[in-house]
Amino acid sequence: MDKLMRALILMTVALMSGAVAQAQTAAPAGGSPASTQKSDGGITANGVIGDVAVIDASGKQMFVKTAAGSVVIVSLNDATVYKRVAPGEKTLDNAANTTLAEVGVGDRVFARGKVADDQKSVPARMVIVMSKADISKKNEGDRAKWRERGVVGVVSALNPNTKEITLQTRGRGEAQQLVVAANADTVKFRRYAPDSVKFDDAKSSSFAELKVGDQLRALGEKSADGARFTPEEVVSGSFRTMFGTVTAVNPQANEVKIKDTQTQQELTVTVSKDSMTRRFPADIAQIMATRADGGGGPGRMGGGGGGGPQRPGGAPGEGNNARPAGSGGAPDGAGQSASGGGGQRRRMGGGSSGGGGGMDFTEMLDRMPEATIAELKPGDTLIVSSTAGTEPSRVTAIHLIAGADALVNMMTQRRARTGPGVDGVGAGMSGLGIDFGIGLP
């Protein structure tokens, strides 16, 4: 195998493991021009990366769908070589031989071969496979690791000289400060991309890109006294949470227009395949709003009460993905706490106090009934979280929650009493213990 071919395959394995965000677009000499290969990052001149949508064993074909939604027909023959690698592997050193019969729908594959000029087909000389089950297992392991060894909160101060980040977190209703010492050269920084709801879309970043008010999640070790944190990875992002009334619905475009209750401006909300759309049952929304309005003691929903300390940023929102969100990780809550039935404490941020599992707000939402754009109607009240995108009047939803009238009314009333948060968003959102925040992997 020549050096160019080996380099391409190693790059592809890294991409399949989530090590890089997009595929190489430059073509080698004699290949298709790079300008024709930019429409989909999962398609290169030398192959396609995506998930198996259909397998036609008798016809010796498979249909592969890229992350961007393109479908490519992969032609197979008796000379096609099949290799299976585990998620996280960066080379083919530990790859195992496999067969077409062992490839399943939902598996992630790199089909290597010369892609047709129209990018719709490729005769595969080699197919590298990561099984859907192995990817799911790795994702769950990553999420558990971030819960057990992670912290999450809002950036309240930055020291560029020492690369120290002061993070405002919330434990049992009390605002707490934690110093994240990110001065080691080995610290890996990532940042959510504008207009993306997926954790996997987070780009390589640096300390210099951090801003006061950002939400931040770090993986590492907390000091014995709990005052400092030494990170291995830092993921940050700027998020916003809006609540308002539906003015128009366009199911064909997967868009809904709302009048923002706080700014009185109209916003266009786009719902993607990675957005989490849920409907809050009226009784649960009312209970949460009532607890928050009562102030709640430590460890209760909205603990800290109306007069308790609010963290900077009030209610900036995303995940995701986020999830990605089987798609890269759904965004999770941002470090609030609550108690479930029987006095069991549940963390809304999946470990905001550092270590320990617990149910975050996104996991609670996941159990709620799904909502669709088609069932929304003018006059409905929505809560929407998103990244801070490039267009102020247009956002892509991370979460879209219908049936939250009682919660929104409570936020509005609390904001009238306490004033806006640091970011201009109502402080009532934090008081409710409902901070949509940065997601887990």
N, C-alpha and C positions, 0 to 999 in steps of 0.2 A: 504494500500500500504506500503510495507516494506521500510526501509530506503534506501537500495541499489537501488530499483526500482525508488523511488522518486528522488534520486540523479542523476540517469541516465537520467531521463526525464528532470530535470531542466538543466542539462548540455546540453542536446540536444536542448532545446528551446534557450539557449544562443547561441549555434552554429548556429542555423537557423537565428538568429538575426544578425549574423556576429560578435558576441562577442569573439569567438575564431576561430582559423584558421583551425584546423583539429579535426576530431572526436576522441574520446577515443578509443585506440586500445587494451587495456588490457581486457581480458575476465575474467568473474567471475569464481569461482570454478566450475568445471564440464563443462565449455564452451570450445569453440575452443581455441587452443593455440594462444597467442598474435602474434607469428611469422607468422601465416597464415592470419592475419588480417591487414597486413601493406601495401598491394598493392594499396589500395584505402582508403584515409582518410574519405570518405563518407560512408564506410561500416564498421560496427562493428559486434561483435558477436551477438548483441542484436537488430540490426535494420539497416536501410539504410536512408541516408539523401540525397535528391536531388530534381530535378524538374520533375514534371509529364510530360512524353512524350506522353503516350497513355493511354486512359481509355477505358476498355472493361466492361461496366456495366453489360451486360447480362452474361458475363463469370466471373463476379466478380473478375476482375484483373485490375491492373494498372502497367504500365511500368515506372520505375523511373530511370532517368539518373543522375548520380552523377557529381560533378564538374570535376572529373578526366576523365569522359567519359564512365564509366561503366554503363551498363543497367541491372537493377535488376527487376525481375517479382515479384510483390507484390500480394499475394493471399488474398482475402477478404472473409468474411462470415457474417452471420447474427449477430454474436456476436462481430464483430469488432466495436470498439468505435472510433468516429470521433470528434476531438476537433479543433477549429479554434482559433489562437492567432494572435495578431497584431505584426508586426515587432518592435523590440525593447524591447518586453516583456522578462523578464528573468525567469518567473515562469508561472505556469498554473493557478494562482489565478484568472486571468481575462479571462481565456479561455471560449469560448462559444461552446455549443454542435452544431454539424453540421452533414451533411449527405454526402454520396458519390455523390449524385446528385448535390451538391453544390461545389464539387471539380472540378477544371478546368485544362486543359492542360496549363503548364507553372507555375502552383502553386508550391511552395516549400513545401515538406512534409518530415516528419520523420515517417517512417513505422516501428513500434516496434514489434519485434518478433524474434524468433531464426532463424538466417540466415543459409542457407544451407552451407555445407563445401566448395562447389565450388563458393560461394558468388554470385550465380546467381538468387536466389529466397528466399522469406521470407513470411511465413504466418503471416499476421499482426493482432495482438490483439488490437492495437491502432494506429490511424493515426492522427498525429498533422499537421495542415495545416496553411500555411501563403499564402494568395492569391497573385497572380502576380500583381494585381492592387494595393494592399496595399504596397507591396514591392517597386513598381515603385514610388508611391506617397511619401513614406518615403525617397527614394533615392533623389528625386527631392528636397524635403525639406532640406535634408542634404547638397546638393550642394548649394542651395540658402543661407543656413546659413554660409557656408565656404566663399561664395562670399561676403556676407554682413559684416561678422565679421572676415575676414581672411586677412592675408598678405602672400606674397610669394616673394622669392628672393634667392640670393646665399650667403652662409655663408662666411664672409670675416675675422672674428676673433672669438675666443672662450676664455672665462675666466672660467676655471674650478673651481676656488675658489668661485666665485659669481654665477656660472651657468648662466652667461650672454652670449648671442649670438649676435654678430654684423652682421646684415643682410643687404646686398646690394640690394636695390630694385630700380625700375625705374618708375618714374611717367611720366611727360610730357617731355620725352627725357633726363631728368637730372638724373644722378646717385645719389641716396640718401641712407643714412645710417639710420638704425633703430636698436635700442637695444632691444632685446627680453629677458626679465628677467624671465628665466625658473627655478627659485629657489624654487618655492612652491612644497611641497611634493605631491600635487594633480595633478601636470602636467602629462599628459599621453603622452609618447613618442612612436612613431612607426617608422619603417624603411622599405623601399622597400627591398624585397628579391632579391638576385642575380638571374638573368635570368628570372625574372617574370615581366609581363607587367601589372599586376592587382593591383589596389589599395587595394583590399580586401586581397591580399596576404602579405601586409605589416606586419612585425612581431613586437611584443613588443620590445621596445628598451630603451635606456637611454641616458642621456647627454653625457656620456663617448664615445658613438659610433659616435658622430658627428665629422665631419672633415671639415677643411677649403676647400671651393670649392663645398661642398654639396649644392644641391638645397633643400630648406626647405619651408614648408607651415605651418603656425600656425593659430590656431583659438583662439580668445580672444578679449581683449579690448585695444585700442590704447589710449595713454595719450592725454590730451587736447592739448599739444603743438606738438603732432605727433612725438616726438623723441623716445618714449619708448612704448613697447607693453607687456602686461601681458597675457601670453598664458594659455589656458586650455588644448589644445592638440598641439603636435608638430609632424609633419610627415616629414621625411627626406629621401634622397637617393642620390646615386652617379650615374650620367647619362652621356651618351656620344652621340654626334651627328656626323655622318659621311656622306660624300657625295663622290660618285665615279661612276665608269662606270661598267655596267654589263659585266661579262666575260662568265658566264654560267648560265643556268636556268634549274631547276629540278622540274617541276610541281608536279610530283608524291610524292616527299618528301617535297613539300612546301618550297623549298630552292632556293636561288639565290646567286651566287658568284659575288662579286664586287671587283674592284681594287680601294682601298681608294686613293682619289686624294691627300690627305695630306701626307700619310705615304708611298704610293706606294705599300702597302701590300695587299694581297688578303684576303678578309673576306667572311665567309659563313654566310648568313643572313637567319634565319628561320622565317617563317611567321606562327603564330598560329591563332587560332580562335578568339583570343582577340586582334590581331594586327589590326591597322587601315591602310588600304592600299587605297591610293587615287592617282588620276592623276590630276595634275595642268593644267588647260587650259592655252595654250601658251600666250594668250593676258594678262591674270591676272598675270602670272609669270613675264612677261616683264614689266608691270606697276609697280609691287612691286620692281623689280630690279632697274628700272629707278629712282623711288622715293628714294630708299636707296642710290643709287650712287650720287644723287643730295644732299645728306646730310640731307634733310628734316628738317623742323623747329620743334619746340616743338609741340608735339601732332600729328606729321605726321608719316607715316610709316617710321621706321628707324630714328626717331627723335634723334637728337644728332649729326648726320652726321658722316662723316669719321673721323673728328678730335675731335668729342665729346667724353666725358668720356665713357669708356667701363667698364662693371662690371666684377669683378673677375670671372674666370671660363669661360668667353667668351660664349661658346655655349654648355655646357653640356645639354644633352637632357632629360627624359621621361616626364607617366600617365601615363589608363590607360581604364589604363587599359582601365586609363588607360584605357577602360571603361566598370573594371571592370567593362567603360566600363562597358552599361547595364550589363556588366560582372564584375562589381566591380569598375566601375569607370574608364573612360578613362582619360588618362593623359592630362593635360591641359598645356597651355603655361606658361612661367616662368616669367611673370611680365613685359612684354614690353607693349608699348602703341601705338595706331594708331588712325587715324581718318577715319571714314567712310564717305559716301556721305553726302552732305549737311552740312559738318562741324561737324557732330556728332562724338565725341571722343569714341574710342573703346579701352578697355584695353585688351592686349593680355594675361594677366595673370589672368584675372577674379578677379581683385581686388588687384593688387599689391601695390596700394597706400593705401590700407586699407579701406575696406567698399565699397559698391556700386557694382552693377552688371556690365554688360558689356560683350562683346563677346570676348572670348579668341580664340587663334589660332586654337585649336582643334575643336571648334565649327564652325569656318570658314571652316576647312578641311572637316567637316562632311557634308557640303553642296556641296563638290566637287564630281565629278564622281568617282565611285569606280574603282580601278585597280585590276587586278588579276595576279598571278604569270605566268599563261599561256600566257598572252599577252605581257609579257616582252621579250626582245630579246637582244643579245649581242650588246654592243654599247650604249644602253640606259643609261641616267644619272639618278641616284637616290639620294634622301636624306633619311637617315635612322637614327632613334633615338632608343636608347635602354638603359637598365640599364647596369651598369658596371658588366658584368657577370664573371663567373669563368674561361672562356677560352677567351683570348684576340683575337683569330682568329675566334671566333664563337659568334654570338649575336642573340638574339630573338628580332624581331622588335616590337617596340611600334607603331611607325609610319613608313610607307614606302611610299615615295612620288615619283611618276614618273612624267615626263614632266616638270622637274624643271631646265632645262638646263640654262635658263637665270639667275635664282637665283644662281646656282652653279658657273657660270662664274663670276658673280658679287662678290661672296664670295672670289673666287680665286684671282681676281684682287685687291680686298680690302686688302686681307691678304698680297699680295705682297707689298702694300704701307704701311700698318700699322704694319706688323709683326704678329706673332701668339699671341693668348690670353694667359692668365695666365696658363691655363691647356694645352697649346700646340695646342689647336684647334683654327682655324682662328677666329680673332676678328670680321670678317665681319658678322658672323651669328647674333651676338647681334645687330650690326648696322642695320641689315635688320628688326629687330623687330620680329624675328622668333626663339625664344627660346622655344624648346619643353621642357616641364618641368613636374614637379611633378603634379599628377592628383588630381582632386577632388574626394570625395567618390563616 
